[in-house]
Amino acid sequence: MSDLAARVAAQRWYHVLELPGGIVTPGEYDLRPVAPRLPWPDLADARCLDVGSRDGFYAFEMERRGAGEVVSLDIDDPAQIDFSVFPPPPPELVQRELDDGNGAFALAWDALGSHVQRRHQSLYELDEDEVGRFDVAVIGTLLLHLRDPIAALRAVRGVADVLLLNEAVAPALSALSRRPQAELAPAHGPYWWLANPAGLRKMVEAAGFTVRAEGRPYLVPWGAGHRPSLRKVLRGGPARELPRRALVRRGQLHHWLLAD
C-alpha cells in the first residue's frame, strides 16, 4: 500500500474524492454523479466560495473547473455549531468531528496539489469588508443543520453575486405539496430544518436572492462510508415511514437552485 493510500485509509471522510493514483476516499456522500448535473456558471478566473466545505469536494470541483481563486469555508470551534439537540454532545466528540473534516481537507489538498484557501469562520459572520467579494458561492447540504438558515443565506448574499445551492429536502413534503413548507427538527435526523423545494426557494428569496433556475428533486447517493443496511431500513420505525426509509437507503433527496 502506498503512503497516500495508507493515509487515506486511516482518515475519516465525509465526501468521496478522487485523488492521484486512482485512490478514491471512502466518504459518506458521493457527489461525483451530482456535480455534472448542476447548473455551473462560468467559473473561468472567478473568485469562488465553498460554504460549509467539510472535506472540500465543491471547493476542489470549482478549482478543477477553472476558478481563479477558491476559498473553502468551515469551522474549527465547537462553540460555532448550531446544535439541534440538547444537551449537546460532549465537547471532545464535537472537536473530533471538526478535526476529521479539517484533517480530510488538508490531506486531499496536499494530494491534489491544490491552491484552495481554507478559512475557519462562522458563515453568520461573513463580512465583505473582511473577506472581499465573491463571484460565486456554493452551499451544499448545509441549511438543514443551521438554526437560522435565512440569516445564513443573507450573510452569503452580502458577499456573493451568484449562489449555487444543492440542499437536502424533505421527501414527504416534496411529494405531497407545492406550497412552501418545512419541518422543524424532524425526527429522522439531527437537523434543524428540512424544507420542500418550494420552501427552499422561499428561503433563498427571503435572503435577497432572485432564483434564476432550479431542478427537480434527485438523490445524492451514499458513499462507501455510509450505506444503511436493508435490515436497518425495515426496522427503523413505523410502517408508514417505510417508503421514506427505503428512499433513504439509496441516498438523500436534494434539490438545486441557481440564484443571483
TORFIFI-105712 format. One record per residue (C-alpha): x negated, y negated, z; residue number from 1. Coordinates in steps of 0.02 Angstrom, whole numbers, plus 32768, in hexadecimal, padded with zeros to 4 digits. Last residue first. Layout:
N
NODE     u     v     w  kolro
NODE     X     Y     Z    NUM
...
END
This chain:
260
NODE     u     v     w  kolro
NODE  8586  78FA  7E6E    260
NODE  85D1  79A9  7E77    259
NODE  85B6  7A5B  7E3D    258
NODE  861A  7ADE  7E9B    257
NODE  85FD  7B98  7EB5    256
NODE  8669  7C19  7F0E    255
NODE  8634  7CAE  7F78    254
NODE  8678  7D56  7FB5    253
NODE  85F8  7DBC  8016    252
NODE  85BD  7E63  7FD5    251
NODE  85F3  7F14  7FA7    250
NODE  861F  7F4C  8059    249
NODE  8674  7EA4  8072    248
NODE  86F5  7ED3  7FEF    247
NODE  8720  7F73  804C    246
NODE  872E  7F0F  80ED    245
NODE  87A6  7E95  809C    244
NODE  8812  7F22  8058    243
NODE  880D  7F7D  8101    242
NODE  8846  7EEA  816D    241
NODE  88FA  7F25  8170    240
NODE  88BB  7FCC  81B3    239
NODE  887B  7F7E  8253    238
NODE  87C0  7F6D  8274    237
NODE  8710  7FA5  8241    236
NODE  872A  8061  823C    235
NODE  873A  8072  817F    234
NODE  86B3  7FF0  815C    233
NODE  863A  803C  81DA    232
NODE  8652  80E8  818D    231
NODE  8636  80A1  80DF    230
NODE  858F  805C  8118    229
NODE  856B  7FA2  8113    228
NODE  84D0  7F7C  80AA    227
NODE  845E  7EF7  80F3    226
NODE  83A1  7EF5  80DA    225
NODE  83AA  7F4D  8032    224
NODE  8404  7EB7  7FEA    223
NODE  84BC  7E90  7FF3    222
NODE  8516  7E50  7F5A    221
NODE  8557  7D9D  7F49    220
NODE  8608  7DBD  7F0F    219
NODE  866F  7D4B  7EA2    218
NODE  86F0  7CC2  7EB9    217
NODE  8711  7C5C  7E1B    216
NODE  86A6  7BCD  7DDD    215
NODE  86A4  7B14  7DFB    214
NODE  867B  7A79  7D97    213
NODE  866E  79BC  7DAA    212
NODE  869E  79A9  7E61    211
NODE  868E  78F4  7E97    210
NODE  862D  78E1  7F38    209
NODE  8658  786E  7FCA    208
NODE  8655  78E8  805C    207
NODE  8712  78FD  8053    206
NODE  86FC  7939  7F9F    205
NODE  8687  79C5  7FD6    204
NODE  86FD  79F8  8063    203
NODE  8792  79F7  7FEB    202
NODE  8735  7A67  7F71    201
NODE  8710  7AE4  7FFA    200
NODE  87C6  7AE3  802C    199
NODE  87FB  7B05  7F79    198
NODE  877D  7B95  7F6F    197
NODE  87BC  7BE2  8012    196
NODE  8768  7BAF  80B4    195
NODE  8706  7C13  8135    194
NODE  86D3  7BB0  81CD    193
NODE  8672  7BBD  826E    192
NODE  861C  7C63  824D    191
NODE  85DC  7CF9  82AE    190
NODE  8648  7D6F  8244    189
NODE  86EC  7DCE  8235    188
NODE  8753  7D71  82B9    187
NODE  875C  7CCE  8259    186
NODE  8721  7C35  82BC    185
NODE  8794  7BBA  8264    184
NODE  87DE  7BFE  81C3    183
NODE  87EB  7B85  8133    182
NODE  8872  7B4B  80BB    181
NODE  8883  7AD9  8024    180
NODE  891C  7B18  7FC5    179
NODE  88FF  7B9A  7F3E    178
NODE  8938  7C24  7FB2    177
NODE  893D  7CE1  7FC3    176
NODE  889C  7D22  7F74    175
NODE  8824  7C9E  7FB1    174
NODE  8873  7C9B  805D    173
NODE  885C  7D57  8071    172
NODE  87A9  7D5B  802E    171
NODE  876B  7CC4  8094    170
NODE  86E1  7C68  8036    169
NODE  8623  7C6E  803C    168
NODE  85CA  7BDB  7FEB    167
NODE  8565  7BB5  7F4F    166
NODE  855A  7AF7  7F46    165
NODE  84FB  7A98  7EC1    164
NODE  84F9  79E1  7EF4    163
NODE  84BE  7950  7E86    162
NODE  8482  78A2  7EB8    161
NODE  8435  78D1  7F5F    160
NODE  8403  7873  7FFE    159
NODE  84A4  782F  8048    158
NODE  850F  78B7  7FFA    157
NODE  84A7  7935  805D    156
NODE  84D6  78DE  80FF    155
NODE  858B  78D7  80C5    154
NODE  8586  7993  80A6    153
NODE  8548  79B1  8157    152
NODE  85CE  7940  819F    151
NODE  864D  79A3  813A    150
NODE  8609  7A49  817A    149
NODE  861D  7A19  8231    148
NODE  8603  7AB3  829E    147
NODE  8591  7B00  821C    146
NODE  8579  7BB9  81F7    145
NODE  8600  7BC1  8170    144
NODE  85AB  7B2D  811B    143
NODE  850B  7B8F  80F9    142
NODE  8521  7C13  8072    141
NODE  84BA  7BB4  7FF1    140
NODE  84A1  7AF8  7FE8    139
NODE  843F  7AAF  7F57    138
NODE  8410  79F8  7F48    137
NODE  83E4  79A4  7EA3    136
NODE  8398  78FD  7E72    135
NODE  8355  78DF  7F20    134
NODE  8338  7836  7F74    133
NODE  82BB  7815  7FFF    132
NODE  829E  787A  809D    131
NODE  8292  77F1  8121    130
NODE  82EE  775C  80D8    129
NODE  8366  77D6  8086    128
NODE  839A  781C  812E    127
NODE  83C2  78D2  8151    126
NODE  83EB  78E7  820A    125
NODE  8481  795C  81F5    124
NODE  840F  79CA  818B    123
NODE  83AC  79F1  8229    122
NODE  82F2  79E8  8204    121
NODE  825F  7A59  81DD    120
NODE  8219  7A32  8131    119
NODE  81C3  7AB1  80C0    118
NODE  8179  7A6B  8020    117
NODE  8180  7ADA  7F86    116
NODE  80D6  7AE5  7F2E    115
NODE  80DD  7BA1  7F18    114
NODE  804C  7C19  7EFE    113
NODE  80D0  7CA3  7EFA    112
NODE  807D  7D0C  7F82    111
NODE  805E  7C74  7FF2    110
NODE  810F  7C33  7FE4    109
NODE  8155  7CE3  7FFE    108
NODE  80F3  7CF8  80A1    107
NODE  811E  7C49  80DD    106
NODE  81D8  7C61  80B6    105
NODE  81DC  7D07  8111    104
NODE  8187  7CB9  81A9    103
NODE  8202  7C28  81AD    102
NODE  8296  7C9D  81A7    101
NODE  8250  7D18  8226    100
NODE  821B  7C8A  8299     99
NODE  82CD  7C47  829A     98
NODE  8313  7CF1  82CB     97
NODE  828C  7D09  834E     96
NODE  82B6  7C60  8398     95
NODE  836C  7C93  83A6     94
NODE  833E  7D36  83FC     93
NODE  82CC  7CDC  8477     92
NODE  8352  7C5B  849C     91
NODE  83D1  7CDF  84D3     90
NODE  846E  7CD9  8467     89
NODE  84EA  7C4A  8482     88
NODE  856C  7C53  850C     87
NODE  85D8  7C34  84AF     86
NODE  85E0  7C61  83F7     85
NODE  85E1  7BF3  835C     84
NODE  8533  7BAE  837D     83
NODE  850B  7B14  8318     82
NODE  844D  7B26  8317     81
NODE  83DE  7A8E  8337     80
NODE  83AF  7AC2  83E9     79
NODE  8362  7B61  83A1     78
NODE  82D5  7AF7  8354     77
NODE  8281  7B33  82B4     76
NODE  82FB  7AEC  8236     75
NODE  8310  7AF5  817A     74
NODE  82F3  7A89  80E0     73
NODE  828F  7AC4  8048     72
NODE  8256  7A2C  7FE6     71
NODE  8237  7A41  7F2C     70
NODE  81D7  79CE  7EB8     69
NODE  81CB  79C9  7DFA     68
NODE  8250  7A4C  7DE0     67
NODE  8227  7AC1  7D4F     66
NODE  829F  7B53  7D61     65
NODE  8221  7BB6  7DC7     64
NODE  821B  7B29  7E47     63
NODE  82D9  7B2D  7E4F     62
NODE  82D5  7BEA  7E6B     61
NODE  824F  7BD8  7EF2     60
NODE  82BC  7B5E  7F51     59
NODE  8357  7BC7  7F33     58
NODE  8307  7C63  7F7D     57
NODE  82AD  7C09  800B     56
NODE  82AA  7C88  8099     55
NODE  8320  7C19  8100     54
NODE  834C  7B87  808E     53
NODE  83D4  7B32  80F3     52
NODE  83D6  7AA6  8072     51
NODE  8368  7ABD  7FD8     50
NODE  833D  7A0E  7F9B     49
NODE  8304  79DF  7EEC     48
NODE  82A0  7955  7E98     47
NODE  82B5  796F  7DDD     46
NODE  8222  7986  7D64     45
NODE  828F  79F6  7CF7     44
NODE  8322  7A2A  7D64     43
NODE  83AB  7A17  7CE3     42
NODE  844B  7A44  7D40     41
NODE  8464  7AF9  7D74     40
NODE  8514  7B3A  7D5D     39
NODE  84FE  7BDE  7DC0     38
NODE  850B  7C81  7D5F     37
NODE  844E  7C9F  7D54     36
NODE  8438  7C8B  7E12     35
NODE  84BA  7D0C  7E45     34
NODE  8468  7DAC  7E04     33
NODE  83C8  7D82  7E66     32
NODE  8425  7D4A  7F02     31
NODE  840D  7DEE  7F5E     30
NODE  843B  7DD2  8015     29
NODE  83F7  7E37  80A8     28
NODE  8345  7E37  8067     27
NODE  82D3  7ECC  8044     26
NODE  824D  7E65  7FE8     25
NODE  8222  7E9C  7F38     24
NODE  816C  7EBE  7F09     23
NODE  814B  7ED2  7E4F     22
NODE  8097  7E98  7E63     21
NODE  80C7  7DE4  7E83     20
NODE  8164  7DC1  7EEA     19
NODE  821C  7DD5  7EC0     18
NODE  8287  7D96  7F4F     17
NODE  831E  7DE6  7FA2     16
NODE  8354  7D6B  8027     15
NODE  8363  7D7D  80E4     14
NODE  82C0  7DDA  8100     13
NODE  826D  7E24  819C     12
NODE  81B1  7E37  8186     11
NODE  8148  7ED4  819F     10
NODE  8173  7F1B  80F3      9
NODE  8143  7E76  80A1      8
NODE  809B  7E74  80F9      7
NODE  8079  7F28  80C3      6
NODE  80A9  7F02  800F      5
NODE  8036  7E6A  8010      4
NODE  7FA3  7ECF  8053      3
NODE  7FBE  7F55  7FD0      2
NODE  8000  8000  8000      1
END
